Amino acid sequence: MIEIQNLTKRFDTTTALNHISLTVKDGAILGLVGSNGAGKSTLLRILAGVYEADSGTALFDGVSSFDNTLLKGQIIFVPDYPYFSSADTLQSLARRNRLLYPGWSDASYEHYKSLFALSETEKIVKMSKGMQRQAAIILGLSANPKYIFFDEIFDGLDPVMRELVKKILIAFVSDCDACVIIASHNLRELEDVCDSICLLHSGGVLADSDVDNLKLNLTKVQLILEDEALIESVKAQLDIIKINQKGKVYELTIRGSREEIVTYLNSLNPVFMELISLSLEEVFINEMEVSGYEIHSILADS
């Protein structure tokens, strides 16, 4: 289990992480999402022991990863842009990782290599971005790590490869009780594979919940009222975070208990009412707009 308490990291005058607190249980996949510069990559680098936090703690079963060689042997971190030297091949890196990682498994390496069907002897720097990412995944999972951190794991992968990676990760976590954190802008892919989501903004946590609860906390409703004046009562009674009107149809995004929201709206005897499922991307946009990250203003100014 990873326990993060009041973690803070600054770069000169910029605060990348501001008193972050978060817990990730074994056997779970956490999706890390947020605005550009929210601190996602910085958090992963601290967890991987690349950066040292200015204050606070990040503990793996009670132990810090920074300057801890033994623990780092159980950690795999694949950054957004994995580094490969001009001479690196899958074969040469497998030989190196066999020495570096106590949990390395030749059987796992052969298994993952067969799934991705990459050449062992081709120079990795000559491969496409997606193939380089596949190579990093093969090498990472073959080490049988306890903790895995991916930064934009789906970037560069085609739809078939994305589905394969999701299935592989879910199976790996189930079999090994590993702890996985994925930082990504691809919310659609995270929705398929993650147990929970942490939403970062300006170095702080906006939301931290399992995927279903995060979506259930927001309800989207299309509504037609016979007496349109009642919409003012709706605004006063419910925690509406977004409202749009097209003719007589109101589209409301409301925070709170879905059951209570539906009960109240039914009491108004609406002419029409329909609940609309929210995607994780819509939840993300709504939460960011509430926090002051004006999506529409940014688009209008661009």
Short mmCIF file of the C-alpha atoms (twelve columns), coordinates in Angstrom:
data_MODEL
# 
_entry.id   MODEL 
# 
loop_
_atom_site.group_PDB 
_atom_site.id 
_atom_site.type_symbol 
_atom_site.label_atom_id 
_atom_site.label_alt_id 
_atom_site.label_comp_id 
_atom_site.label_asym_id 
_atom_site.label_seq_id 
_atom_site.Cartn_x 
_atom_site.Cartn_y 
_atom_site.Cartn_z 
_atom_site.pdbx_PDB_model_num 
ATOM 1   C CA . MET A 1   0.000   0.000   0.000   1 
ATOM 2   C CA . ILE A 2   1.154   3.532   -0.780  1 
ATOM 3   C CA . GLU A 3   0.370   6.229   1.782   1 
ATOM 4   C CA . ILE A 4   0.978   9.840   0.781   1 
ATOM 5   C CA . GLN A 5   0.647   12.475  3.493   1 
ATOM 6   C CA . ASN A 6   0.960   16.255  3.055   1 
ATOM 7   C CA . LEU A 7   3.403   15.853  0.177   1 
ATOM 8   C CA . THR A 8   4.850   19.118  -1.114  1 
ATOM 9   C CA . LYS A 9   7.325   19.760  -3.930  1 
ATOM 10  C CA . ARG A 10  8.535   23.122  -5.199  1 
ATOM 11  C CA . PHE A 11  10.687  24.108  -8.151  1 
ATOM 12  C CA . ASP A 12  12.080  27.597  -7.505  1 
ATOM 13  C CA . THR A 13  8.950   29.744  -7.072  1 
ATOM 14  C CA . THR A 14  6.546   27.141  -8.515  1 
ATOM 15  C CA . THR A 15  4.694   24.798  -6.173  1 
ATOM 16  C CA . ALA A 16  4.167   21.613  -8.193  1 
ATOM 17  C CA . LEU A 17  2.511   19.695  -5.339  1 
ATOM 18  C CA . ASN A 18  0.850   21.364  -2.394  1 
ATOM 19  C CA . HIS A 19  0.184   19.143  0.655   1 
ATOM 20  C CA . ILE A 20  -1.061  16.144  -1.334  1 
ATOM 21  C CA . SER A 21  -2.604  13.306  0.698   1 
ATOM 22  C CA . LEU A 22  -3.626  10.061  -0.981  1 
ATOM 23  C CA . THR A 23  -3.796  6.315   -0.322  1 
ATOM 24  C CA . VAL A 24  -3.454  3.584   -2.952  1 
ATOM 25  C CA . LYS A 25  -4.210  0.042   -1.843  1 
ATOM 26  C CA . ASP A 26  -2.536  -3.112  -3.092  1 
ATOM 27  C CA . GLY A 27  -4.360  -4.780  -5.951  1 
ATOM 28  C CA . ALA A 28  -5.716  -1.471  -7.239  1 
ATOM 29  C CA . ILE A 29  -5.237  0.688   -10.323 1 
ATOM 30  C CA . LEU A 30  -5.432  4.442   -9.688  1 
ATOM 31  C CA . GLY A 31  -5.926  6.902   -12.531 1 
ATOM 32  C CA . LEU A 32  -4.193  10.239  -12.042 1 
ATOM 33  C CA . VAL A 33  -5.798  13.021  -14.075 1 
ATOM 34  C CA . GLY A 34  -5.646  16.792  -14.083 1 
ATOM 35  C CA . SER A 35  -4.955  19.971  -15.960 1 
ATOM 36  C CA . ASN A 36  -1.599  20.585  -17.630 1 
ATOM 37  C CA . GLY A 37  0.952   21.350  -14.932 1 
ATOM 38  C CA . ALA A 38  -1.253  19.921  -12.191 1 
ATOM 39  C CA . GLY A 39  1.628   17.890  -10.741 1 
ATOM 40  C CA . LYS A 40  0.869   14.405  -12.102 1 
ATOM 41  C CA . SER A 41  4.336   13.661  -13.468 1 
ATOM 42  C CA . THR A 42  6.003   15.243  -10.453 1 
ATOM 43  C CA . LEU A 43  4.046   12.977  -8.116  1 
ATOM 44  C CA . LEU A 44  5.034   9.879   -10.093 1 
ATOM 45  C CA . ARG A 45  8.696   10.900  -10.032 1 
ATOM 46  C CA . ILE A 46  8.604   11.360  -6.273  1 
ATOM 47  C CA . LEU A 47  6.993   7.965   -5.829  1 
ATOM 48  C CA . ALA A 48  9.608   6.398   -8.104  1 
ATOM 49  C CA . GLY A 49  12.375  7.984   -6.019  1 
ATOM 50  C CA . VAL A 50  13.576  10.283  -8.812  1 
ATOM 51  C CA . TYR A 51  12.680  13.468  -6.920  1 
ATOM 52  C CA . GLU A 52  12.827  14.086  -3.206  1 
ATOM 53  C CA . ALA A 53  9.810   15.822  -1.682  1 
ATOM 54  C CA . ASP A 54  10.366  19.120  0.143   1 
ATOM 55  C CA . SER A 55  8.024   18.022  2.909   1 
ATOM 56  C CA . GLY A 56  5.485   15.327  3.708   1 
ATOM 57  C CA . THR A 57  5.861   11.594  3.182   1 
ATOM 58  C CA . ALA A 58  5.283   8.947   0.511   1 
ATOM 59  C CA . LEU A 59  5.554   5.515   2.092   1 
ATOM 60  C CA . PHE A 60  5.403   2.040   0.569   1 
ATOM 61  C CA . ASP A 61  4.201   -0.264  3.337   1 
ATOM 62  C CA . GLY A 62  5.794   2.198   5.734   1 
ATOM 63  C CA . VAL A 63  9.068   2.679   3.808   1 
ATOM 64  C CA . SER A 64  10.230  5.651   1.705   1 
ATOM 65  C CA . SER A 65  11.443  5.024   -1.866  1 
ATOM 66  C CA . PHE A 66  13.917  7.907   -2.071  1 
ATOM 67  C CA . ASP A 67  17.521  6.668   -1.974  1 
ATOM 68  C CA . ASN A 68  16.251  3.152   -1.204  1 
ATOM 69  C CA . THR A 69  17.850  0.677   -3.630  1 
ATOM 70  C CA . LEU A 70  16.087  -2.358  -2.186  1 
ATOM 71  C CA . LEU A 71  12.632  -0.837  -2.565  1 
ATOM 72  C CA . LYS A 72  13.408  0.507   -6.045  1 
ATOM 73  C CA . GLY A 73  13.928  -3.092  -7.107  1 
ATOM 74  C CA . GLN A 74  10.160  -3.483  -6.644  1 
ATOM 75  C CA . ILE A 75  9.230   -0.303  -8.543  1 
ATOM 76  C CA . ILE A 76  8.821   0.238   -12.283 1 
ATOM 77  C CA . PHE A 77  8.346   3.775   -13.600 1 
ATOM 78  C CA . VAL A 78  7.685   4.336   -17.306 1 
ATOM 79  C CA . PRO A 79  7.796   8.098   -18.018 1 
ATOM 80  C CA . ASP A 80  5.958   9.893   -20.798 1 
ATOM 81  C CA . TYR A 81  9.120   9.786   -22.901 1 
ATOM 82  C CA . PRO A 82  11.074  6.633   -21.959 1 
ATOM 83  C CA . TYR A 83  14.810  6.986   -22.541 1 
ATOM 84  C CA . PHE A 84  16.618  4.448   -24.692 1 
ATOM 85  C CA . SER A 85  20.241  4.723   -25.791 1 
ATOM 86  C CA . SER A 86  21.127  4.336   -29.456 1 
ATOM 87  C CA . ALA A 87  22.414  0.795   -28.795 1 
ATOM 88  C CA . ASP A 88  19.503  -0.496  -26.695 1 
ATOM 89  C CA . THR A 89  17.513  -3.472  -27.929 1 
ATOM 90  C CA . LEU A 90  14.798  -5.424  -26.158 1 
ATOM 91  C CA . GLN A 91  17.302  -8.263  -25.754 1 
ATOM 92  C CA . SER A 92  20.068  -6.105  -24.241 1 
ATOM 93  C CA . LEU A 93  17.711  -4.379  -21.824 1 
ATOM 94  C CA . ALA A 94  16.270  -7.731  -20.745 1 
ATOM 95  C CA . ARG A 95  19.806  -8.862  -19.850 1 
ATOM 96  C CA . ARG A 96  20.355  -5.672  -17.842 1 
ATOM 97  C CA . ASN A 97  16.995  -5.805  -16.040 1 
ATOM 98  C CA . ARG A 98  17.576  -9.440  -15.144 1 
ATOM 99  C CA . LEU A 99  20.425  -8.202  -12.941 1 
ATOM 100 C CA . LEU A 100 18.665  -5.097  -11.604 1 
ATOM 101 C CA . TYR A 101 15.305  -6.525  -10.557 1 
ATOM 102 C CA . PRO A 102 15.094  -9.424  -8.078  1 
ATOM 103 C CA . GLY A 103 11.624  -10.358 -9.320  1 
ATOM 104 C CA . TRP A 104 12.659  -10.650 -12.982 1 
ATOM 105 C CA . SER A 105 11.060  -13.624 -14.745 1 
ATOM 106 C CA . ASP A 106 12.321  -14.995 -18.058 1 
ATOM 107 C CA . ALA A 107 8.997   -16.805 -18.461 1 
ATOM 108 C CA . SER A 108 7.096   -13.519 -18.078 1 
ATOM 109 C CA . TYR A 109 9.442   -11.836 -20.537 1 
ATOM 110 C CA . GLU A 110 8.814   -14.516 -23.165 1 
ATOM 111 C CA . HIS A 111 5.072   -14.311 -22.521 1 
ATOM 112 C CA . TYR A 112 4.801   -10.528 -22.925 1 
ATOM 113 C CA . LYS A 113 7.211   -10.517 -25.860 1 
ATOM 114 C CA . SER A 114 4.955   -12.982 -27.671 1 
ATOM 115 C CA . LEU A 115 1.877   -10.826 -27.022 1 
ATOM 116 C CA . PHE A 116 3.421   -7.681  -28.491 1 
ATOM 117 C CA . ALA A 117 5.500   -9.448  -31.144 1 
ATOM 118 C CA . LEU A 118 8.399   -6.976  -31.102 1 
ATOM 119 C CA . SER A 119 11.827  -7.747  -32.518 1 
ATOM 120 C CA . GLU A 120 14.389  -8.535  -29.820 1 
ATOM 121 C CA . THR A 121 17.334  -7.294  -31.842 1 
ATOM 122 C CA . GLU A 122 16.023  -4.124  -33.508 1 
ATOM 123 C CA . LYS A 123 17.319  -0.871  -32.042 1 
ATOM 124 C CA . ILE A 124 14.501  0.524   -29.915 1 
ATOM 125 C CA . VAL A 125 15.231  4.138   -30.901 1 
ATOM 126 C CA . LYS A 126 14.370  3.186   -34.487 1 
ATOM 127 C CA . MET A 127 10.929  1.927   -33.446 1 
ATOM 128 C CA . SER A 128 7.767   4.050   -33.505 1 
ATOM 129 C CA . LYS A 129 6.652   5.797   -30.329 1 
ATOM 130 C CA . GLY A 130 3.945   3.202   -29.773 1 
ATOM 131 C CA . MET A 131 6.392   0.324   -30.215 1 
ATOM 132 C CA . GLN A 132 8.858   1.969   -27.809 1 
ATOM 133 C CA . ARG A 133 6.068   2.135   -25.250 1 
ATOM 134 C CA . GLN A 134 5.297   -1.536  -25.839 1 
ATOM 135 C CA . ALA A 135 8.967   -2.354  -25.231 1 
ATOM 136 C CA . ALA A 136 8.888   -0.417  -21.949 1 
ATOM 137 C CA . ILE A 137 5.758   -2.310  -20.861 1 
ATOM 138 C CA . ILE A 138 7.311   -5.694  -21.692 1 
ATOM 139 C CA . LEU A 139 10.449  -4.884  -19.713 1 
ATOM 140 C CA . GLY A 140 8.526   -3.368  -16.810 1 
ATOM 141 C CA . LEU A 141 6.043   -6.168  -16.266 1 
ATOM 142 C CA . SER A 142 8.677   -8.882  -16.740 1 
ATOM 143 C CA . ALA A 143 10.360  -7.546  -13.598 1 
ATOM 144 C CA . ASN A 144 7.227   -8.549  -11.647 1 
ATOM 145 C CA . PRO A 145 7.235   -5.299  -9.660  1 
ATOM 146 C CA . LYS A 146 5.051   -4.617  -6.645  1 
ATOM 147 C CA . TYR A 147 4.533   -0.998  -7.702  1 
ATOM 148 C CA . ILE A 148 4.076   0.296   -11.265 1 
ATOM 149 C CA . PHE A 149 3.856   3.938   -12.347 1 
ATOM 150 C CA . PHE A 150 2.953   4.845   -15.932 1 
ATOM 151 C CA . ASP A 151 2.941   8.359   -17.362 1 
ATOM 152 C CA . GLU A 152 0.675   8.483   -20.457 1 
ATOM 153 C CA . ILE A 153 0.829   4.735   -21.050 1 
ATOM 154 C CA . PHE A 154 -1.705  4.830   -23.908 1 
ATOM 155 C CA . ASP A 155 0.002   7.590   -25.872 1 
ATOM 156 C CA . GLY A 156 1.083   6.332   -29.303 1 
ATOM 157 C CA . LEU A 157 -0.746  3.007   -29.055 1 
ATOM 158 C CA . ASP A 158 -3.317  2.065   -31.657 1 
ATOM 159 C CA . PRO A 159 -6.815  0.956   -30.502 1 
ATOM 160 C CA . VAL A 160 -5.940  -2.759  -30.619 1 
ATOM 161 C CA . MET A 161 -2.782  -2.237  -28.550 1 
ATOM 162 C CA . ARG A 162 -4.654  -0.071  -26.039 1 
ATOM 163 C CA . GLU A 163 -7.157  -2.860  -25.444 1 
ATOM 164 C CA . LEU A 164 -4.336  -5.392  -25.084 1 
ATOM 165 C CA . VAL A 165 -2.494  -3.218  -22.557 1 
ATOM 166 C CA . LYS A 166 -5.656  -2.766  -20.487 1 
ATOM 167 C CA . LYS A 167 -6.282  -6.520  -20.365 1 
ATOM 168 C CA . ILE A 168 -2.647  -7.231  -19.496 1 
ATOM 169 C CA . LEU A 169 -2.646  -4.673  -16.667 1 
ATOM 170 C CA . ILE A 170 -5.894  -5.932  -15.149 1 
ATOM 171 C CA . ALA A 171 -4.606  -9.525  -15.248 1 
ATOM 172 C CA . PHE A 172 -1.217  -8.528  -13.799 1 
ATOM 173 C CA . VAL A 173 -2.772  -6.651  -10.886 1 
ATOM 174 C CA . SER A 174 -5.180  -9.500  -10.190 1 
ATOM 175 C CA . ASP A 175 -2.444  -12.146 -10.253 1 
ATOM 176 C CA . CYS A 176 0.284   -10.238 -8.410  1 
ATOM 177 C CA . ASP A 177 -1.723  -7.926  -6.102  1 
ATOM 178 C CA . ALA A 178 0.342   -5.076  -7.513  1 
ATOM 179 C CA . CYS A 179 -0.294  -1.379  -7.001  1 
ATOM 180 C CA . VAL A 180 -0.559  0.621   -10.243 1 
ATOM 181 C CA . ILE A 181 -0.842  4.367   -10.858 1 
ATOM 182 C CA . ILE A 182 -1.493  5.676   -14.371 1 
ATOM 183 C CA . ALA A 183 -1.240  9.386   -15.171 1 
ATOM 184 C CA . SER A 184 -3.099  10.139  -18.375 1 
ATOM 185 C CA . HIS A 185 -5.152  12.673  -20.303 1 
ATOM 186 C CA . ASN A 186 -7.024  9.805   -21.952 1 
ATOM 187 C CA . LEU A 187 -9.962  9.577   -19.570 1 
ATOM 188 C CA . ARG A 188 -11.870 7.179   -21.793 1 
ATOM 189 C CA . GLU A 189 -9.124  4.584   -21.413 1 
ATOM 190 C CA . LEU A 190 -8.779  5.179   -17.661 1 
ATOM 191 C CA . GLU A 191 -12.506 4.634   -17.231 1 
ATOM 192 C CA . ASP A 192 -12.075 1.084   -18.543 1 
ATOM 193 C CA . VAL A 193 -9.135  0.037   -16.425 1 
ATOM 194 C CA . CYS A 194 -9.024  2.040   -13.177 1 
ATOM 195 C CA . ASP A 195 -10.659 1.256   -9.853  1 
ATOM 196 C CA . SER A 196 -10.375 4.838   -8.647  1 
ATOM 197 C CA . ILE A 197 -9.494  8.303   -9.906  1 
ATOM 198 C CA . CYS A 198 -7.553  11.159  -8.337  1 
ATOM 199 C CA . LEU A 199 -8.143  14.561  -9.918  1 
ATOM 200 C CA . LEU A 200 -5.297  17.054  -9.468  1 
ATOM 201 C CA . HIS A 201 -5.400  20.773  -10.132 1 
ATOM 202 C CA . SER A 202 -2.747  23.388  -9.347  1 
ATOM 203 C CA . GLY A 203 -0.841  20.915  -7.209  1 
ATOM 204 C CA . GLY A 204 -3.804  19.914  -5.038  1 
ATOM 205 C CA . VAL A 205 -6.390  17.138  -4.950  1 
ATOM 206 C CA . LEU A 206 -9.815  18.187  -6.263  1 
ATOM 207 C CA . ALA A 207 -11.384 14.738  -6.023  1 
ATOM 208 C CA . ASP A 208 -10.305 11.253  -4.970  1 
ATOM 209 C CA . SER A 209 -12.847 8.466   -5.306  1 
ATOM 210 C CA . ASP A 210 -13.623 5.189   -6.974  1 
ATOM 211 C CA . VAL A 211 -14.844 5.654   -10.531 1 
ATOM 212 C CA . ASP A 212 -18.485 4.778   -9.890  1 
ATOM 213 C CA . ASN A 213 -18.862 7.079   -6.871  1 
ATOM 214 C CA . LEU A 214 -17.137 9.922   -8.696  1 
ATOM 215 C CA . LYS A 215 -19.709 9.673   -11.476 1 
ATOM 216 C CA . LEU A 216 -22.658 9.085   -9.141  1 
ATOM 217 C CA . ASN A 217 -21.913 12.271  -7.224  1 
ATOM 218 C CA . LEU A 218 -22.941 14.203  -10.330 1 
ATOM 219 C CA . THR A 219 -26.304 13.812  -12.050 1 
ATOM 220 C CA . LYS A 220 -27.134 15.183  -15.485 1 
ATOM 221 C CA . VAL A 221 -30.827 15.807  -16.184 1 
ATOM 222 C CA . GLN A 222 -32.842 17.065  -19.118 1 
ATOM 223 C CA . LEU A 223 -35.992 18.723  -17.823 1 
ATOM 224 C CA . ILE A 224 -39.128 20.415  -19.109 1 
ATOM 225 C CA . LEU A 225 -41.350 22.155  -16.557 1 
ATOM 226 C CA . GLU A 226 -44.933 23.198  -17.259 1 
ATOM 227 C CA . ASP A 227 -44.357 26.302  -15.166 1 
ATOM 228 C CA . GLU A 228 -40.930 27.570  -16.199 1 
ATOM 229 C CA . ALA A 229 -40.857 29.887  -13.199 1 
ATOM 230 C CA . LEU A 230 -40.222 26.768  -11.074 1 
ATOM 231 C CA . ILE A 231 -36.669 26.656  -12.396 1 
ATOM 232 C CA . GLU A 232 -35.778 29.322  -9.811  1 
ATOM 233 C CA . SER A 233 -36.934 26.957  -7.054  1 
ATOM 234 C CA . VAL A 234 -34.802 24.221  -8.599  1 
ATOM 235 C CA . LYS A 235 -31.775 26.512  -8.543  1 
ATOM 236 C CA . ALA A 236 -32.397 27.363  -4.903  1 
ATOM 237 C CA . GLN A 237 -33.053 23.803  -3.783  1 
ATOM 238 C CA . LEU A 238 -30.328 21.874  -5.610  1 
ATOM 239 C CA . ASP A 239 -26.558 22.233  -5.952  1 
ATOM 240 C CA . ILE A 240 -26.480 22.998  -9.681  1 
ATOM 241 C CA . ILE A 241 -22.995 23.330  -11.103 1 
ATOM 242 C CA . LYS A 242 -24.029 23.796  -14.739 1 
ATOM 243 C CA . ILE A 243 -27.260 24.780  -16.458 1 
ATOM 244 C CA . ASN A 244 -28.058 25.147  -20.153 1 
ATOM 245 C CA . GLN A 245 -31.368 26.013  -21.812 1 
ATOM 246 C CA . LYS A 246 -32.512 25.175  -25.332 1 
ATOM 247 C CA . GLY A 247 -36.065 26.360  -25.832 1 
ATOM 248 C CA . LYS A 248 -38.140 24.818  -23.044 1 
ATOM 249 C CA . VAL A 249 -35.550 22.129  -22.298 1 
ATOM 250 C CA . TYR A 250 -33.211 22.680  -19.354 1 
ATOM 251 C CA . GLU A 251 -30.073 20.579  -19.092 1 
ATOM 252 C CA . LEU A 252 -28.802 20.529  -15.520 1 
ATOM 253 C CA . THR A 253 -25.663 19.039  -13.992 1 
ATOM 254 C CA . ILE A 254 -26.316 18.647  -10.280 1 
ATOM 255 C CA . ARG A 255 -24.090 17.589  -7.398  1 
ATOM 256 C CA . GLY A 256 -25.511 15.364  -4.674  1 
ATOM 257 C CA . SER A 257 -27.516 12.220  -4.060  1 
ATOM 258 C CA . ARG A 258 -29.162 11.046  -7.281  1 
ATOM 259 C CA . GLU A 259 -32.100 9.601   -5.362  1 
ATOM 260 C CA . GLU A 260 -32.776 12.875  -3.571  1 
ATOM 261 C CA . ILE A 261 -32.413 14.867  -6.791  1 
ATOM 262 C CA . VAL A 262 -34.866 12.645  -8.668  1 
ATOM 263 C CA . THR A 263 -37.359 12.664  -5.785  1 
ATOM 264 C CA . TYR A 264 -37.339 16.449  -5.622  1 
ATOM 265 C CA . LEU A 265 -37.644 16.962  -9.388  1 
ATOM 266 C CA . ASN A 266 -40.511 14.447  -9.591  1 
ATOM 267 C CA . SER A 267 -42.353 16.447  -6.935  1 
ATOM 268 C CA . LEU A 268 -42.503 19.319  -9.447  1 
ATOM 269 C CA . ASN A 269 -44.507 17.140  -11.873 1 
ATOM 270 C CA . PRO A 270 -42.238 17.794  -14.865 1 
ATOM 271 C CA . VAL A 271 -43.620 17.471  -18.369 1 
ATOM 272 C CA . PHE A 272 -40.443 15.599  -19.278 1 
ATOM 273 C CA . MET A 273 -37.429 14.373  -17.314 1 
ATOM 274 C CA . GLU A 274 -34.550 12.178  -18.426 1 
ATOM 275 C CA . LEU A 275 -31.332 11.200  -16.622 1 
ATOM 276 C CA . ILE A 276 -28.230 11.174  -18.810 1 
ATOM 277 C CA . SER A 277 -25.132 9.140   -17.996 1 
ATOM 278 C CA . LEU A 278 -21.995 11.202  -17.465 1 
ATOM 279 C CA . SER A 279 -18.686 10.054  -18.891 1 
ATOM 280 C CA . LEU A 280 -15.536 10.389  -16.818 1 
ATOM 281 C CA . GLU A 281 -14.417 13.129  -19.201 1 
ATOM 282 C CA . GLU A 282 -17.598 15.122  -18.482 1 
ATOM 283 C CA . VAL A 283 -17.032 14.692  -14.732 1 
ATOM 284 C CA . PHE A 284 -13.474 15.944  -15.180 1 
ATOM 285 C CA . ILE A 285 -14.555 19.012  -17.178 1 
ATOM 286 C CA . ASN A 286 -17.311 19.868  -14.688 1 
ATOM 287 C CA . GLU A 287 -14.996 19.598  -11.693 1 
ATOM 288 C CA . MET A 288 -12.325 21.677  -13.418 1 
ATOM 289 C CA . GLU A 289 -14.808 24.410  -14.340 1 
ATOM 290 C CA . VAL A 290 -16.089 24.539  -10.766 1 
ATOM 291 C CA . SER A 291 -12.487 24.974  -9.584  1 
ATOM 292 C CA . GLY A 292 -12.042 27.959  -11.908 1 
ATOM 293 C CA . TYR A 293 -10.447 26.243  -14.897 1 
ATOM 294 C CA . GLU A 294 -12.700 27.805  -17.530 1 
ATOM 295 C CA . ILE A 295 -12.679 25.374  -20.449 1 
ATOM 296 C CA . HIS A 296 -14.962 27.484  -22.657 1 
ATOM 297 C CA . SER A 297 -13.039 30.687  -21.977 1 
ATOM 298 C CA . ILE A 298 -9.787  28.999  -22.954 1 
ATOM 299 C CA . LEU A 299 -11.296 27.731  -26.195 1 
ATOM 300 C CA . ALA A 300 -12.768 31.152  -26.964 1 
ATOM 301 C CA . ASP A 301 -9.383  32.847  -26.463 1 
ATOM 302 C CA . SER A 302 -7.406  30.334  -28.516 1 
# 
